[in-house]
Amino acid sequence: MKVLLTALVSSAATAAFFLKDKIFSGQGKKKRTKVIGVIPARYASTRFPGKPLVPILGKPMIVRTYEQAKKAKQLDRVVVATDDERIASVCREHGAEIVMTSVDCPNGTERCNEAVSKLKESYDIVVNIQGDEPLIEPEIIDEVAETLKKSPDAVYSTPCTPLKHEEVELRGRVKCITDQHGYAIYFSRGVIPHNKKGEVKAFPAPFQDKPYNLHLGLQCYTRDFLKIYGGLPATPLMLMEDLEQLKVIEHGYKIKVIMVDHCAHGVDEPEDVPLIEAKIKELGLE
């Protein structure tokens, strides 16, 4: 059994290598123009069941997210991908386009892939917009899409924003570190970068103004890469950290990271709702 499992993993890794080579050799020359935004939404959530439908100042959260996404100028189309008729019904009532997907989708990324696969039109770039980000700025969506259009050596782009020192140790905040060219090196729920004393502190001179990076819940892929992502074997760091994006890096693909100024994180737990509502009022987005 162990020999068979090893052979299967080896076979999958070999297939991934040839797929990667195909993407890098062909996709770098392919112009990326047409972009679709997909908002994956499921009702069943261990920590927060029914989260997409939670009222945010009287309007379902998924609807607020959809309305924000529709303001993005780089998106040619926006759809909500869900496996639940309750979510679909509410979205339809508010004029959102729905694509029904399987209940067996293991994560939002594969739900995006299934949704786009069901559409007649083809797209070059797919933006995965988290349904629990009702305050996501359309400008950030535009930036990640435009960044991937202009980065032929990357198959994925994503935004980060400066993280307050008092939040660096929170496990609910995913951190990111990049190289000098803006490509992701690593993502973690832990404190990264770390230091010998184990303290959260400013970077040493002359980099004292460099912030800790908070990864935002927005992921942008080339359509060709999204097609093969689900077939890539799971990787050790991905499983250890429980972060999908690490599988991309571990298989040798590049993720382009952009830095943005984003002051509100998503709704992870019920306690986050009043914080988001207060921010919406502050910004006048009721």
KOLGU-102511 format. One line per field, with one value per residue: residue number from 1; residue in three letters; chain; x, y, z of N, C-alpha, C in turn. Coordinates in steps of 0.02 Angstrom, whole numbers, plus 50000, padded with zeros to 5 digits. Layout:
! KOLGU-102511
nr <- NUM, ...
rest <- Ala, ...
kette <- A, ...
n_u <- X, ...
n_v <- Y, ...
n_w <- Z, ...
ca_u <- X, ...
ca_v <- Y, ...
ca_w <- Z, ...
c_u <- X, ...
c_v <- Y, ...
c_w <- Z, ...
***
This chain:
! KOLGU-102511
nr <- 1, 2, 3, 4, 5, 6, 7, 8, 9, 10, 11, 12, 13, 14, 15, 16, 17, 18, 19, 20, 21, 22, 23, 24, 25, 26, 27, 28, 29, 30, 31, 32, 33, 34, 35, 36, 37, 38, 39, 40, 41, 42, 43, 44, 45, 46, 47, 48, 49, 50, 51, 52, 53, 54, 55, 56, 57, 58, 59, 60, 61, 62, 63, 64, 65, 66, 67, 68, 69, 70, 71, 72, 73, 74, 75, 76, 77, 78, 79, 80, 81, 82, 83, 84, 85, 86, 87, 88, 89, 90, 91, 92, 93, 94, 95, 96, 97, 98, 99, 100, 101, 102, 103, 104, 105, 106, 107, 108, 109, 110, 111, 112, 113, 114, 115, 116, 117, 118, 119, 120, 121, 122, 123, 124, 125, 126, 127, 128, 129, 130, 131, 132, 133, 134, 135, 136, 137, 138, 139, 140, 141, 142, 143, 144, 145, 146, 147, 148, 149, 150, 151, 152, 153, 154, 155, 156, 157, 158, 159, 160, 161, 162, 163, 164, 165, 166, 167, 168, 169, 170, 171, 172, 173, 174, 175, 176, 177, 178, 179, 180, 181, 182, 183, 184, 185, 186, 187, 188, 189, 190, 191, 192, 193, 194, 195, 196, 197, 198, 199, 200, 201, 202, 203, 204, 205, 206, 207, 208, 209, 210, 211, 212, 213, 214, 215, 216, 217, 218, 219, 220, 221, 222, 223, 224, 225, 226, 227, 228, 229, 230, 231, 232, 233, 234, 235, 236, 237, 238, 239, 240, 241, 242, 243, 244, 245, 246, 247, 248, 249, 250, 251, 252, 253, 254, 255, 256, 257, 258, 259, 260, 261, 262, 263, 264, 265, 266, 267, 268, 269, 270, 271, 272, 273, 274, 275, 276, 277, 278, 279, 280, 281, 282, 283, 284, 285, 286
rest <- Met, Lys, Val, Leu, Leu, Thr, Ala, Leu, Val, Ser, Ser, Ala, Ala, Thr, Ala, Ala, Phe, Phe, Leu, Lys, Asp, Lys, Ile, Phe, Ser, Gly, Gln, Gly, Lys, Lys, Lys, Arg, Thr, Lys, Val, Ile, Gly, Val, Ile, Pro, Ala, Arg, Tyr, Ala, Ser, Thr, Arg, Phe, Pro, Gly, Lys, Pro, Leu, Val, Pro, Ile, Leu, Gly, Lys, Pro, Met, Ile, Val, Arg, Thr, Tyr, Glu, Gln, Ala, Lys, Lys, Ala, Lys, Gln, Leu, Asp, Arg, Val, Val, Val, Ala, Thr, Asp, Asp, Glu, Arg, Ile, Ala, Ser, Val, Cys, Arg, Glu, His, Gly, Ala, Glu, Ile, Val, Met, Thr, Ser, Val, Asp, Cys, Pro, Asn, Gly, Thr, Glu, Arg, Cys, Asn, Glu, Ala, Val, Ser, Lys, Leu, Lys, Glu, Ser, Tyr, Asp, Ile, Val, Val, Asn, Ile, Gln, Gly, Asp, Glu, Pro, Leu, Ile, Glu, Pro, Glu, Ile, Ile, Asp, Glu, Val, Ala, Glu, Thr, Leu, Lys, Lys, Ser, Pro, Asp, Ala, Val, Tyr, Ser, Thr, Pro, Cys, Thr, Pro, Leu, Lys, His, Glu, Glu, Val, Glu, Leu, Arg, Gly, Arg, Val, Lys, Cys, Ile, Thr, Asp, Gln, His, Gly, Tyr, Ala, Ile, Tyr, Phe, Ser, Arg, Gly, Val, Ile, Pro, His, Asn, Lys, Lys, Gly, Glu, Val, Lys, Ala, Phe, Pro, Ala, Pro, Phe, Gln, Asp, Lys, Pro, Tyr, Asn, Leu, His, Leu, Gly, Leu, Gln, Cys, Tyr, Thr, Arg, Asp, Phe, Leu, Lys, Ile, Tyr, Gly, Gly, Leu, Pro, Ala, Thr, Pro, Leu, Met, Leu, Met, Glu, Asp, Leu, Glu, Gln, Leu, Lys, Val, Ile, Glu, His, Gly, Tyr, Lys, Ile, Lys, Val, Ile, Met, Val, Asp, His, Cys, Ala, His, Gly, Val, Asp, Glu, Pro, Glu, Asp, Val, Pro, Leu, Ile, Glu, Ala, Lys, Ile, Lys, Glu, Leu, Gly, Leu, Glu
kette <- A, A, A, A, A, A, A, A, A, A, A, A, A, A, A, A, A, A, A, A, A, A, A, A, A, A, A, A, A, A, A, A, A, A, A, A, A, A, A, A, A, A, A, A, A, A, A, A, A, A, A, A, A, A, A, A, A, A, A, A, A, A, A, A, A, A, A, A, A, A, A, A, A, A, A, A, A, A, A, A, A, A, A, A, A, A, A, A, A, A, A, A, A, A, A, A, A, A, A, A, A, A, A, A, A, A, A, A, A, A, A, A, A, A, A, A, A, A, A, A, A, A, A, A, A, A, A, A, A, A, A, A, A, A, A, A, A, A, A, A, A, A, A, A, A, A, A, A, A, A, A, A, A, A, A, A, A, A, A, A, A, A, A, A, A, A, A, A, A, A, A, A, A, A, A, A, A, A, A, A, A, A, A, A, A, A, A, A, A, A, A, A, A, A, A, A, A, A, A, A, A, A, A, A, A, A, A, A, A, A, A, A, A, A, A, A, A, A, A, A, A, A, A, A, A, A, A, A, A, A, A, A, A, A, A, A, A, A, A, A, A, A, A, A, A, A, A, A, A, A, A, A, A, A, A, A, A, A, A, A, A, A, A, A, A, A, A, A, A, A, A, A, A, A, A, A, A, A, A, A, A, A, A, A, A, A
n_u <- 50041, 50096, 50195, 50117, 50047, 50152, 50192, 50080, 50078, 50199, 50172, 50070, 50141, 50232, 50145, 50099, 50216, 50236, 50120, 50141, 50253, 50195, 50104, 50191, 50267, 50175, 50074, 50136, 50149, 50023, 49895, 49816, 49657, 49513, 49409, 49335, 49238, 49215, 49112, 49122, 49008, 48949, 48827, 48844, 48946, 49071, 49111, 49026, 48880, 48776, 48832, 48847, 48721, 48701, 48634, 48695, 48683, 48549, 48554, 48590, 48751, 48818, 48759, 48799, 48935, 48934, 48881, 48985, 49086, 49036, 49064, 49193, 49303, 49382, 49322, 49233, 49122, 49020, 48986, 48893, 48941, 48867, 48808, 48689, 48517, 48453, 48543, 48558, 48428, 48410, 48511, 48466, 48351, 48405, 48460, 48579, 48690, 48684, 48774, 48748, 48832, 48921, 48891, 48998, 49116, 49276, 49334, 49339, 49411, 49403, 49268, 49252, 49316, 49231, 49114, 49150, 49179, 49055, 49002, 48963, 49042, 49218, 49359, 49507, 49562, 49523, 49445, 49439, 49328, 49306, 49159, 49138, 49187, 49125, 49166, 49262, 49366, 49326, 49431, 49541, 49512, 49520, 49657, 49724, 49684, 49733, 49868, 49898, 49873, 49983, 50091, 50169, 50247, 50187, 50053, 49956, 49886, 49878, 49818, 49898, 49897, 49959, 49985, 49929, 50035, 49982, 49899, 49972, 50002, 49882, 49794, 49695, 49729, 49804, 49969, 50096, 50250, 50365, 50476, 50610, 50556, 50422, 50357, 50273, 50342, 50306, 50161, 50072, 49984, 50045, 50172, 50257, 50381, 50489, 50592, 50747, 50719, 50586, 50493, 50367, 50407, 50476, 50552, 50729, 50846, 50900, 50762, 50654, 50530, 50457, 50311, 50223, 50139, 49970, 49874, 49747, 49579, 49570, 49589, 49672, 49677, 49755, 49654, 49696, 49782, 49695, 49618, 49699, 49734, 49658, 49694, 49824, 49937, 49914, 50016, 50151, 50171, 50057, 49959, 50001, 49987, 49859, 49823, 49777, 49850, 49984, 50008, 50021, 50144, 50229, 50227, 50301, 50253, 50226, 50172, 50109, 50117, 50026, 50035, 49916, 49806, 49703, 49577, 49487, 49451, 49383, 49224, 49241, 49190, 49037, 49055, 49122, 49032, 48965, 49077, 49106, 48987, 48996, 49104, 49052, 48956, 49039, 49105, 49002, 48924, 48800
n_v <- 49940, 50062, 50079, 50091, 50210, 50301, 50294, 50347, 50479, 50522, 50513, 50608, 50722, 50727, 50750, 50875, 50948, 50948, 51014, 51138, 51180, 51191, 51296, 51404, 51413, 51438, 51525, 51644, 51714, 51738, 51855, 51931, 51975, 51970, 51971, 51892, 51905, 51804, 51757, 51648, 51557, 51475, 51394, 51310, 51319, 51289, 51374, 51483, 51463, 51493, 51614, 51696, 51754, 51835, 51981, 52140, 52290, 52278, 52223, 52076, 52001, 51941, 52004, 52136, 52120, 52079, 52195, 52285, 52224, 52237, 52366, 52370, 52411, 52331, 52209, 52107, 52036, 51979, 51849, 51751, 51606, 51466, 51329, 51323, 51345, 51440, 51546, 51574, 51615, 51735, 51813, 51821, 51896, 52019, 52051, 51989, 51887, 51711, 51557, 51391, 51271, 51118, 51031, 50966, 51035, 51066, 51185, 51368, 51403, 51294, 51296, 51414, 51377, 51276, 51350, 51443, 51355, 51314, 51415, 51491, 51586, 51625, 51660, 51752, 51784, 51750, 51814, 51779, 51823, 51846, 51806, 51856, 51982, 52119, 52250, 52260, 52351, 52413, 52462, 52389, 52263, 52293, 52324, 52200, 52122, 52195, 52189, 52053, 52043, 52109, 52035, 51916, 51809, 51763, 51667, 51701, 51826, 51935, 52036, 52127, 52211, 52336, 52275, 52300, 52309, 52257, 52159, 52062, 51938, 51871, 51726, 51722, 51810, 51808, 51809, 51875, 51859, 51933, 51930, 52037, 52081, 52080, 51957, 51821, 51739, 51664, 51615, 51630, 51584, 51609, 51712, 51800, 51897, 51813, 51829, 51814, 51840, 51819, 51921, 52042, 52169, 52322, 52320, 52301, 52439, 52479, 52467, 52503, 52558, 52465, 52366, 52233, 52112, 52094, 51970, 51988, 51930, 51900, 51831, 51806, 51726, 51656, 51593, 51473, 51420, 51402, 51298, 51186, 51189, 51122, 50991, 50979, 50898, 50891, 50984, 50983, 51104, 51176, 51092, 51093, 51228, 51252, 51329, 51374, 51444, 51414, 51295, 51332, 51401, 51299, 51211, 51276, 51386, 51563, 51695, 51853, 51991, 52131, 52286, 52368, 52492, 52449, 52456, 52375, 52211, 52049, 51964, 51852, 51791, 51796, 51904, 51998, 52067, 52188, 52273, 52287, 52346, 52468, 52522, 52534, 52632, 52736, 52759, 52798, 52709, 52652
n_w <- 50000, 50041, 49944, 49829, 49858, 49862, 49729, 49665, 49713, 49662, 49526, 49513, 49546, 49441, 49334, 49371, 49355, 49215, 49176, 49235, 49163, 49039, 49059, 49090, 48973, 48872, 48920, 48955, 48838, 48802, 48793, 48928, 48954, 48975, 49117, 49257, 49405, 49545, 49677, 49798, 49899, 50040, 50142, 50252, 50387, 50504, 50611, 50595, 50549, 50407, 50375, 50253, 50242, 50350, 50424, 50383, 50441, 50404, 50275, 50183, 50203, 50093, 49987, 50004, 49981, 49847, 49786, 49809, 49734, 49604, 49573, 49530, 49400, 49319, 49307, 49199, 49222, 49359, 49471, 49590, 49669, 49728, 49834, 49893, 49905, 49981, 49993, 49857, 49823, 49897, 49840, 49706, 49724, 49747, 49627, 49589, 49492, 49483, 49502, 49517, 49615, 49659, 49813, 49858, 49839, 49898, 49939, 49922, 49808, 49718, 49702, 49632, 49513, 49465, 49446, 49344, 49244, 49205, 49132, 48973, 48911, 48892, 48999, 49043, 49165, 49333, 49473, 49639, 49754, 49920, 50008, 50134, 50145, 50153, 50142, 50046, 49941, 49780, 49706, 49748, 49699, 49563, 49557, 49587, 49480, 49370, 49400, 49381, 49247, 49198, 49239, 49177, 49221, 49333, 49407, 49488, 49591, 49733, 49872, 50006, 50165, 50280, 50446, 50610, 50754, 50873, 50826, 50766, 50825, 50825, 50781, 50688, 50591, 50440, 50392, 50279, 50190, 50075, 49931, 49869, 49752, 49760, 49757, 49832, 49972, 50084, 50180, 50334, 50485, 50598, 50679, 50564, 50484, 50604, 50754, 50848, 50982, 50992, 50987, 50945, 50848, 50778, 50615, 50589, 50566, 50400, 50381, 50459, 50436, 50370, 50363, 50456, 50359, 50320, 50250, 50133, 50100, 49955, 49799, 49647, 49493, 49346, 49216, 49157, 49254, 49362, 49317, 49334, 49466, 49568, 49543, 49582, 49691, 49870, 49985, 50107, 50186, 50158, 50216, 50349, 50387, 50347, 50235, 50078, 49980, 49998, 49934, 49804, 49799, 49845, 49740, 49649, 49579, 49544, 49650, 49641, 49744, 49800, 49885, 49983, 50052, 50169, 50283, 50352, 50408, 50358, 50398, 50514, 50628, 50729, 50817, 50743, 50666, 50721, 50719, 50583, 50542, 50608, 50541, 50412, 50432, 50468, 50348, 50271, 50193, 50205
ca_u <- 50000, 50140, 50228, 50066, 50034, 50211, 50190, 50027, 50100, 50252, 50139, 50036, 50192, 50258, 50094, 50099, 50276, 50224, 50068, 50173, 50295, 50150, 50078, 50243, 50291, 50122, 50033, 50174, 50140, 49952, 49872, 49762, 49613, 49445, 49411, 49272, 49241, 49172, 49105, 49099, 48970, 48916, 48789, 48872, 49011, 49079, 49114, 48975, 48831, 48733, 48867, 48833, 48656, 48696, 48619, 48742, 48640, 48487, 48563, 48632, 48822, 48837, 48734, 48844, 48998, 48919, 48873, 49052, 49123, 49008, 49092, 49260, 49304, 49419, 49281, 49184, 49063, 49024, 48936, 48897, 48942, 48843, 48776, 48632, 48462, 48436, 48588, 48541, 48365, 48421, 48551, 48424, 48306, 48442, 48486, 48645, 48692, 48701, 48793, 48743, 48889, 48914, 48901, 49060, 49175, 49313, 49354, 49315, 49448, 49374, 49200, 49261, 49332, 49170, 49067, 49173, 49175, 48986, 48983, 48977, 49097, 49284, 49392, 49579, 49578, 49468, 49457, 49401, 49312, 49276, 49092, 49135, 49223, 49077, 49197, 49317, 49365, 49329, 49497, 49587, 49495, 49550, 49730, 49750, 49671, 49779, 49935, 49907, 49876, 50049, 50143, 50165, 50282, 50147, 49988, 49913, 49902, 49839, 49838, 49913, 49893, 49996, 49951, 49947, 50077, 49942, 49862, 50018, 50001, 49816, 49795, 49646, 49757, 49854, 50024, 50132, 50314, 50381, 50545, 50621, 50520, 50350, 50329, 50263, 50388, 50271, 50102, 50066, 49941, 50091, 50207, 50312, 50443, 50501, 50660, 50777, 50688, 50515, 50454, 50337, 50439, 50491, 50608, 50792, 50867, 50862, 50696, 50610, 50463, 50424, 50260, 50202, 50089, 49909, 49847, 49676, 49544, 49556, 49637, 49664, 49714, 49744, 49606, 49732, 49807, 49639, 49595, 49740, 49749, 49628, 49728, 49891, 49937, 49922, 50086, 50159, 50161, 49986, 49922, 50021, 49961, 49790, 49818, 49778, 49899, 50050, 50016, 50043, 50215, 50266, 50232, 50347, 50222, 50238, 50116, 50127, 50083, 50023, 50021, 49861, 49785, 49636, 49571, 49438, 49457, 49318, 49184, 49260, 49147, 48981, 49078, 49149, 48978, 48959, 49136, 49097, 48932, 49021, 49147, 49009, 48927, 49093, 49121, 48942, 48905, 48738
ca_v <- 50000, 50120, 50086, 50116, 50280, 50339, 50297, 50392, 50547, 50537, 50522, 50673, 50775, 50731, 50782, 50946, 50978, 50960, 51066, 51202, 51197, 51211, 51362, 51454, 51421, 51464, 51579, 51706, 51750, 51749, 51917, 51921, 52034, 51963, 51956, 51879, 51902, 51752, 51760, 51583, 51564, 51414, 51406, 51270, 51341, 51264, 51429, 51534, 51438, 51544, 51678, 51741, 51787, 51875, 52050, 52193, 52349, 52261, 52194, 52016, 52014, 51920, 52055, 52194, 52102, 52080, 52264, 52314, 52194, 52263, 52432, 52363, 52426, 52279, 52149, 52105, 52001, 51957, 51798, 51718, 51533, 51437, 51263, 51327, 51382, 51498, 51600, 51590, 51651, 51803, 51848, 51836, 51950, 52082, 52061, 51959, 51827, 51652, 51494, 51338, 51225, 51057, 51034, 50931, 51077, 51068, 51253, 51421, 51403, 51245, 51319, 51463, 51341, 51242, 51401, 51471, 51300, 51306, 51472, 51484, 51631, 51608, 51716, 51744, 51793, 51740, 51844, 51747, 51875, 51814, 51833, 51887, 52045, 52168, 52315, 52257, 52409, 52396, 52481, 52334, 52211, 52317, 52320, 52132, 52099, 52229, 52163, 51988, 52056, 52136, 51992, 51853, 51755, 51743, 51637, 51716, 51889, 51942, 52096, 52129, 52278, 52338, 52246, 52332, 52266, 52223, 52105, 52016, 51871, 51840, 51671, 51734, 51856, 51773, 51853, 51858, 51891, 51933, 51944, 52107, 52097, 52078, 51890, 51790, 51687, 51621, 51639, 51594, 51610, 51628, 51776, 51802, 51863, 51806, 51849, 51772, 51852, 51802, 51981, 52080, 52234, 52353, 52292, 52337, 52490, 52538, 52446, 52511, 52578, 52409, 52338, 52164, 52111, 52056, 51946, 51999, 51874, 51911, 51791, 51816, 51674, 51649, 51539, 51411, 51392, 51381, 51233, 51131, 51197, 51069, 50927, 50977, 50861, 50930, 50992, 50983, 51169, 51191, 51054, 51115, 51295, 51254, 51388, 51351, 51478, 51384, 51242, 51365, 51413, 51236, 51179, 51314, 51442, 51628, 51736, 51924, 52023, 52204, 52317, 52415, 52521, 52422, 52464, 52330, 52141, 52017, 51939, 51783, 51767, 51842, 51964, 52046, 52103, 52259, 52311, 52302, 52393, 52533, 52547, 52553, 52697, 52785, 52772, 52821, 52660, 52619
ca_w <- 50000, 50045, 49879, 49783, 49875, 49840, 49656, 49645, 49728, 49614, 49461, 49515, 49546, 49373, 49293, 49389, 49326, 49144, 49171, 49251, 49106, 48985, 49075, 49086, 48904, 48829, 48947, 48958, 48775, 48793, 48822, 48976, 48949, 49000, 49188, 49292, 49477, 49572, 49750, 49823, 49961, 50064, 50204, 50306, 50413, 50572, 50660, 50585, 50500, 50376, 50375, 50196, 50247, 50410, 50407, 50398, 50437, 50370, 50209, 50186, 50191, 50026, 49941, 50011, 49947, 49775, 49765, 49807, 49677, 49542, 49561, 49502, 49329, 49282, 49301, 49145, 49247, 49429, 49488, 49656, 49662, 49791, 49831, 49938, 49874, 50023, 49972, 49788, 49822, 49921, 49789, 49648, 49744, 49743, 49560, 49578, 49449, 49523, 49471, 49568, 49615, 49698, 49886, 49872, 49830, 49962, 49958, 49878, 49745, 49674, 49687, 49578, 49452, 49441, 49422, 49280, 49195, 49184, 49091, 48902, 48893, 48920, 49032, 49051, 49235, 49380, 49539, 49693, 49802, 49979, 50024, 50201, 50141, 50128, 50134, 49999, 49896, 49709, 49681, 49762, 49649, 49501, 49562, 49582, 49412, 49325, 49415, 49349, 49175, 49182, 49269, 49140, 49256, 49391, 49391, 49546, 49624, 49794, 49907, 50078, 50194, 50343, 50504, 50673, 50796, 50923, 50795, 50732, 50856, 50818, 50734, 50635, 50542, 50400, 50374, 50217, 50177, 50004, 49913, 49851, 49691, 49772, 49750, 49897, 49996, 50131, 50215, 50396, 50538, 50652, 50671, 50515, 50504, 50676, 50772, 50900, 51048, 50990, 51001, 50890, 50852, 50714, 50578, 50602, 50518, 50379, 50359, 50516, 50414, 50337, 50408, 50450, 50306, 50329, 50186, 50125, 50069, 49884, 49761, 49576, 49458, 49275, 49206, 49143, 49316, 49403, 49292, 49359, 49537, 49608, 49531, 49611, 49755, 49932, 50004, 50180, 50218, 50150, 50266, 50415, 50401, 50324, 50192, 50008, 49937, 50005, 49884, 49742, 49806, 49852, 49674, 49607, 49543, 49574, 49672, 49644, 49800, 49798, 49950, 49980, 50116, 50182, 50355, 50384, 50387, 50346, 50454, 50529, 50682, 50743, 50852, 50695, 50632, 50742, 50698, 50512, 50537, 50629, 50487, 50356, 50450, 50466, 50278, 50236, 50143, 50225
c_u <- 50043, 50175, 50180, 50053, 50091, 50211, 50138, 50047, 50153, 50222, 50104, 50085, 50221, 50210, 50093, 50158, 50264, 50170, 50098, 50215, 50253, 50123, 50130, 50266, 50238, 50087, 50069, 50164, 50067, 49930, 49812, 49718, 49547, 49445, 49342, 49284, 49192, 49171, 49079, 49064, 48937, 48882, 48820, 48941, 49016, 49075, 49055, 48925, 48788, 48766, 48852, 48768, 48648, 48682, 48675, 48704, 48580, 48493, 48609, 48705, 48843, 48815, 48779, 48911, 48989, 48915, 48941, 49091, 49099, 49036, 49161, 49259, 49339, 49377, 49230, 49119, 49074, 48968, 48947, 48893, 48923, 48812, 48710, 48577, 48442, 48479, 48570, 48478, 48373, 48460, 48508, 48377, 48339, 48478, 48554, 48640, 48719, 48724, 48791, 48801, 48877, 48926, 48968, 49123, 49212, 49333, 49329, 49348, 49417, 49302, 49201, 49273, 49270, 49121, 49086, 49169, 49105, 48962, 49002, 49036, 49162, 49316, 49466, 49600, 49515, 49486, 49410, 49390, 49275, 49210, 49087, 49177, 49177, 49105, 49256, 49312, 49369, 49398, 49548, 49575, 49527, 49626, 49756, 49740, 49721, 49851, 49948, 49909, 49948, 50106, 50142, 50201, 50244, 50081, 49936, 49935, 49855, 49862, 49855, 49907, 49933, 49954, 49976, 49985, 50036, 49901, 49906, 50013, 49933, 49817, 49746, 49670, 49813, 49907, 50060, 50199, 50331, 50455, 50551, 50584, 50445, 50317, 50326, 50315, 50350, 50211, 50097, 50015, 49983, 50124, 50264, 50319, 50449, 50573, 50684, 50744, 50614, 50470, 50425, 50365, 50453, 50550, 50671, 50807, 50907, 50791, 50642, 50539, 50425, 50373, 50257, 50144, 50030, 49883, 49772, 49643, 49523, 49610, 49621, 49707, 49707, 49695, 49641, 49757, 49750, 49613, 49634, 49752, 49722, 49661, 49798, 49890, 49945, 49995, 50092, 50146, 50088, 49944, 49938, 49988, 49886, 49778, 49828, 49836, 49970, 50062, 50041, 50119, 50255, 50272, 50272, 50316, 50233, 50173, 50140, 50084, 50084, 50007, 49968, 49846, 49713, 49627, 49523, 49449, 49387, 49283, 49201, 49213, 49091, 49002, 49106, 49095, 48971, 49018, 49130, 49041, 48955, 49064, 49106, 48977, 48979, 49109, 49061, 48917, 48840, 48694
c_v <- 50063, 50132, 50115, 50190, 50324, 50348, 50346, 50465, 50569, 50552, 50590, 50730, 50784, 50766, 50857, 50982, 50996, 51013, 51134, 51225, 51222, 51281, 51415, 51466, 51452, 51525, 51645, 51748, 51767, 51813, 51904, 51983, 52026, 51937, 51944, 51877, 51849, 51757, 51692, 51592, 51498, 51428, 51371, 51294, 51320, 51319, 51476, 51511, 51495, 51612, 51723, 51781, 51830, 51948, 52098, 52259, 52336, 52230, 52133, 52030, 51996, 51971, 52117, 52180, 52106, 52152, 52300, 52289, 52223, 52332, 52429, 52370, 52371, 52216, 52154, 52073, 51981, 51906, 51774, 51644, 51501, 51368, 51263, 51372, 51443, 51559, 51622, 51633, 51724, 51844, 51867, 51894, 52018, 52092, 52032, 51897, 51768, 51595, 51442, 51289, 51167, 51069, 51002, 50972, 51084, 51138, 51303, 51422, 51354, 51261, 51371, 51428, 51307, 51293, 51427, 51417, 51291, 51363, 51462, 51527, 51607, 51671, 51700, 51746, 51784, 51769, 51812, 51799, 51843, 51847, 51866, 51950, 52100, 52238, 52314, 52315, 52386, 52411, 52426, 52276, 52230, 52308, 52249, 52105, 52130, 52204, 52097, 51995, 52074, 52093, 51923, 51795, 51731, 51713, 51658, 51785, 51898, 52004, 52084, 52202, 52278, 52313, 52280, 52283, 52227, 52165, 52052, 51945, 51837, 51786, 51681, 51781, 51819, 51824, 51829, 51893, 51883, 51943, 52018, 52129, 52091, 52011, 51857, 51737, 51637, 51656, 51599, 51626, 51632, 51694, 51768, 51874, 51861, 51829, 51808, 51780, 51834, 51861, 52011, 52150, 52260, 52318, 52332, 52389, 52457, 52522, 52456, 52533, 52522, 52377, 52262, 52164, 52066, 52035, 51955, 51941, 51886, 51876, 51796, 51765, 51682, 51590, 51472, 51379, 51366, 51312, 51175, 51133, 51139, 51002, 50923, 50942, 50909, 50931, 50999, 51050, 51191, 51156, 51076, 51181, 51300, 51318, 51365, 51380, 51449, 51328, 51271, 51374, 51348, 51198, 51221, 51370, 51507, 51664, 51808, 51957, 52099, 52229, 52371, 52442, 52501, 52420, 52417, 52258, 52111, 51996, 51866, 51751, 51817, 51907, 52018, 52089, 52175, 52302, 52332, 52353, 52464, 52564, 52570, 52622, 52752, 52806, 52797, 52775, 52623, 52603
c_w <- 50000, 49978, 49828, 49794, 49851, 49764, 49631, 49656, 49677, 49545, 49458, 49512, 49476, 49326, 49307, 49358, 49252, 49132, 49185, 49192, 49047, 48996, 49064, 49014, 48859, 48855, 48950, 48895, 48763, 48829, 48868, 48977, 48984, 49072, 49216, 49367, 49502, 49648, 49774, 49890, 49979, 50130, 50263, 50326, 50486, 50624, 50655, 50532, 50473, 50370, 50315, 50203, 50309, 50391, 50428, 50386, 50393, 50301, 50215, 50166, 50119, 49974, 49944, 49975, 49871, 49749, 49762, 49746, 49611, 49524, 49529, 49426, 49287, 49271, 49245, 49167, 49319, 49441, 49559, 49644, 49728, 49780, 49870, 49909, 49916, 50004, 49901, 49784, 49843, 49870, 49729, 49664, 49739, 49676, 49545, 49534, 49489, 49478, 49526, 49559, 49662, 49772, 49905, 49861, 49896, 49985, 49906, 49811, 49695, 49657, 49630, 49512, 49422, 49412, 49354, 49226, 49168, 49139, 49018, 48881, 48924, 48948, 49041, 49124, 49277, 49448, 49589, 49748, 49862, 49998, 50091, 50204, 50115, 50118, 50085, 49949, 49823, 49679, 49692, 49713, 49582, 49500, 49553, 49511, 49363, 49336, 49381, 49273, 49154, 49210, 49236, 49174, 49318, 49367, 49441, 49571, 49683, 49832, 49981, 50100, 50259, 50402, 50568, 50717, 50847, 50894, 50764, 50760, 50850, 50764, 50677, 50581, 50504, 50377, 50311, 50216, 50103, 49992, 49891, 49788, 49698, 49761, 49819, 49912, 50040, 50161, 50280, 50443, 50598, 50637, 50621, 50490, 50580, 50691, 50831, 50968, 51049, 51004, 50937, 50895, 50782, 50681, 50594, 50548, 50461, 50356, 50413, 50497, 50380, 50385, 50406, 50400, 50323, 50260, 50185, 50087, 49998, 49844, 49687, 49539, 49383, 49268, 49194, 49208, 49360, 49381, 49321, 49434, 49579, 49600, 49559, 49679, 49815, 49951, 50080, 50214, 50214, 50204, 50337, 50434, 50386, 50283, 50119, 49968, 49943, 49954, 49818, 49743, 49808, 49786, 49625, 49566, 49580, 49590, 49678, 49698, 49790, 49867, 49941, 50050, 50128, 50258, 50389, 50360, 50380, 50409, 50464, 50581, 50695, 50776, 50805, 50663, 50655, 50723, 50625, 50504, 50557, 50574, 50427, 50370, 50445, 50394, 50238, 50183, 50161, 50165
***
